[in-house]
Amino acid sequence: MTNLSAKNYQLEERNHCPTCDGVNFKHILTIQDWSIYKCTNCTVLFNNPVVKNPNDLYQNEAYYEDRTISFRKAQVFARQNFPIIGLINRFLLANQSPGKQPVEFLEIGPGNGGLSLAAKNTGWNVTCADVSEVVKQKLKALDLTVELYDGNVLSFDLSSFDIVAMNHVIEHLKYPRETMESVARSLKPGGILYLVTPNHKSLDRYYHALKWSGWDIPYHLIHFNPKSLSTLLETVGLEVIYVDFTLFNPLSHIKRGLQAGDLRADIRTPVKAVQPAQTSRDKSPTQVTNNNEVNGKSTFTPYWKRKIKYYLSERNMIFIARKRS
């Protein structure tokens, strides 16, 4: 594993907030020898100093191996990602007329390609954008189209996509506001953004404190809570229409802590080698059956459950936003 001390990286000082350009911020945390500041205007947290050339961090296969990102099992992950397609589809169909042009889907930072493959298997036209040549070559072998970009501004034509997906990507961005502005430009009017990122206001973070895996410095450059993320999305012209959270499970955290020999440690769990079922009862691929269901199961989270999950939120928050017409 790479030595993660700040002394091993070329750094750059920030003199303004990366989401609102504010110049008033204060130091709140030091993790190892990395400093995290809070913007007093938009409440976002960000590393300062920050890695000067963050794209360089993702050009080595060791990064993906360390996170057990398996490109060989992409089709397995595609099956697991169909509920996400169903969730997105629920909001997309509100503005989409059936039987017309295929849905145009863009995933920024596609990882092992699981979500993009699920979108492709649904019949959508899929494009991926990533900063890594490693990802481009790996996903090319899966017959996915990957465009390299600079990690800042997307170069796609205006109003190109019905959907943009960013699954654990925004926290890696050095200039998130510029990127989100280009995302908004790339969406068609009424288009949907699906975004997942760690929530530093979660019970998960408070439990693990400085040992929370969501900090993941130096790879994570910026840290959001529901308020700061909503503010950013609204600023770039996207209307937040759905928010959900994963539910805090203390037993899983205790188990991981025992594995690490430290109950406060938040270690990553290796991906299990799950194979798709091939029985006579499961020969057909998962299908999005309508705007609320995947294989007959509802993708809608009841209001009361979302409120419970808000107060007992665990690490990740899920946002869906629509581009204003």
N, C-alpha and C positions, 0 to 999 in steps of 0.2 A: 504494500500500500504506500502511496505517495506521502512524504512528509508534508503535513499541512500547515506548518508554521509560516507566518507571514514573511519571515526572512527569506523564504525560498521562492518568492514571487516578485515580479516587477509590479509595483503598485502606483496608484494615481490618486491624489487627493481630490475629493469632491468639495466644491464651494457653494453648491446649491442642491436642493432636493431633486432627486431624479424623476419625481412624478408631478410636482407642482411648481418647481423652480424657486421655492421658498429659500430664503437665506438664513432663517432662524431654526437651528436644530441643536439638540443637546445630547451629550454622551450618556447612555443608559446602561450599557453592558460591555463587558470584555470577555470574550470566549477564547481561551488560550491567549494568543497575542493579537487577536483581531478585535477591533472596536466597532460597536454598533451604535448608531445615532438615531434619534427620533425627531422627525420634522414636527415642529410645534403648530404648523398650519394644517397639514393633511393627515398627520399621525402615523404615516408610514415609517417603518424602520429600515435602515440601510447601512451597509458596511462602508466604513470610511477610515482609512483609505480602501480602495477597491482594486481588484486585479485589473491591470491595464489592458491586457488582451485576453479576455475570458474565452474567446473562441478557441484559443490554443489548448484549453483544458480538455477538449472533447475530440482531439485528433488522434488519440491513442486507444487501442482496443482494451487496454487495462481498465480504463474508466468504466466501460460497460460490463466487463467481467466482475469488477468489484461490486457492482450493483446487481449482479446476477440477471442482467438484461439478456435474455436468450433469444437470439435471432432464429435459431433452429426450431424453436417452438412457437413461432409467430402465429401459425394457424390455430394452435391451441388457445392462445390468448385472443385470437379473433373471435372464437366462439364465446369466450368469457366476456367480451366487450359488446355483444349484441344488446344487452339491456341498456347500455349507454346510447346505442343507435335508436332504440325505442324511445328513450327519454327525449332525445333531440327531435325525433320525428314527431312527437306529440306537439311541440311548439312550431315546427316547420310547417306542418300541414295546415296550420291556421292561416297561412299566407300563400300556400302552394296549391295550384289547381291540378288535380290528378290527370294523368294522361298527356301532360305537356312535356317540355324538355327535361332531360335527366337532371337530377340534383347535382350541383357542382360543390364538391367537398374539398376543403383544404385543411390539412393538419400541419401545424407548426411544431417541430420537435417530435417526430413520430415514434421515437424510441425503437422498439423492435418491430413496429409496424402493425401490431395487433388491432388497434382501433381503425386504422386505415384499411386493413384487409376486411374487417367487419363491414365497413362502409362500402367497399368495393363489392363484397358478396351480396350486399343489399341491392346493388344495381346502380349505385351512385358513381359519378365520374370523380376520381380521386387524384389529388395532387398533394405532394408533401414538400415541406420546406425545412431545411436543417442547415446548421453551420458546419457539420462534420462530413468529411469525405468518407469516413468509416461507415457512417449510417447510409450515405448515398449508395455505396457499393453493396452493402449488405441487403438493402431493400430493393436494389435493382435486381438481385437474384430472386426476389419474391414477386417480380413483375410489377413493382410500384414505381411511379414516377417521382423522383426527388430532385427538387431545385435547390441549389446552394444559395444561401443569402448571408449577409454580413452580420446577422444577429441584431440588427437595428431596424432598418426600414425595408419592408417588402416591396418588390418591384413589379408586382402583378398589376394588370390593367384595373381601372376603376370599375367597381360593381361586377367583379368577376365571379364571386362565390355566393352560394346560398347559405353555406355553413363554414365557419372556421372553428377548429378545435385546437385547444392549447391545454394539454394534460400534463401538469407539472412542468411548465415552461416559463411562465412569467417571472418566477423567482430567480431564474438564471440570467435575466436580461439586465444589461448595464444601463440601457436607456428605455425603460418600460413605456414611458408616455409616448415617445416617438414610434415605438413598435405598435402600440395600441392604436395610435392615430392612423398608421398605415393599414392595420387590420380593418378599422372602420371604413377606410376608403375602399378596401378590397371587397367588402360585403355589398351585396345588392340591397336596395331599400327593403326593409323588412327582414333582412338576413339575420341568421342566428350565430352567436358566439357561445361555444361551450368551453368553460375554463375551470380547471381544478388547480388549487395551490394550497400549501400549508397555511394554517390559521394560527398566528402567534398569540391569539387570545384564547386558545383552546385549553380545556382542562388537561389535555395531553401535554401541552407545553409547560403549564404550571407544575404539573407533577414531576416532569423530568428536568425542569429548570435549564441550567447551562448544558446539560447532557442530552437535550432534546435533539433528535435526528433531523427535525425540520430546519434547524439552523444550517446544517450541512455546509459550513464555510470551508473553502472559498468558493464553492460552486454556486451556492445561493447568495445572490448579491443584494436582494431586497426582500422584505418580509411584510406581509399584508395581514390585516384583520378585516372583518366584514365591512367596517366603515370606510377604511382607506381604499379598499378595492372598489367598493361601490362608487366612491368619489371619483376615482380614476376613470372608470367605465363611463360614468355620466359625463365627465369632462370631455371625452373624445366623441360623444354623440351616440352612446349606446345606452339603451334603457334596460335596467335590470328587471327581469320578469320571473326569475326563479332562483332561490337560494336553498341549499341543503347542506347538511353536515354529516360526517361519519360519527357514530355513537361511541363514546368512551367505554371501553371494556377493561375494568381494572385487572381481571384475571389474566388477560393476555399480556398486560404490562408487567405484572409480577413474574409471569413465566419468562419473559424476555430478560427481565432483570436477574432472575436466578441463573439463567444461561450465561449471563455476562459476569456473574459474581458481584453484582451491584444493583440493588433494587431501583436505583434512580437512573440507571443506564438505559438508553433507548437504542437498541441495536436493530439492524435490518434482519429480517427473516428471509433465509434463502428461498428461492422459488422452487416449489415442488414440481417434479416431472409428471404432471398430470396429462394423461393421454385422452383424446376424445373417444367417447363411447362408440362402439361399433356393433351394438346388439341389434336384433331385429326391431326393437322398439325405438331405435335412435339412428336411423339410416339417413334421414334428411337433415340438411343444415337448419340452424335456427332461423326463423323468419320473423320479420316485423309484420304483424298481422293488421294493425291499425294504429291510430295515433296515440293509443293508450296502452297497448299490449305488445308483449314479446312472447310468442308461443302460448298465448292465452293468459299470461300472467301480467297483472297491472304494473306499470312503471310509475304510477302516481304515488307520492308519499303524502299521507293524510296530514292536515294542518297541525293537529295535536302532536303527532310524532315529530314533525319538523321543529316544533317549539321545544319539545323535550331535548332533541338532539342539539338545538342551538345552545341550551344551557349546559348540556353535558357533551359538548362537541369534542371530537378527537381528531387532532391534527388537521385533516383536510376539510376544505369548504368547496362546494360545487356551485358555480354561478352559471346561469344562462342569461344572456342579454340579447336584445334585438336592436338592430340599426333603425333609427328613426327614419321614416319615409320622407 
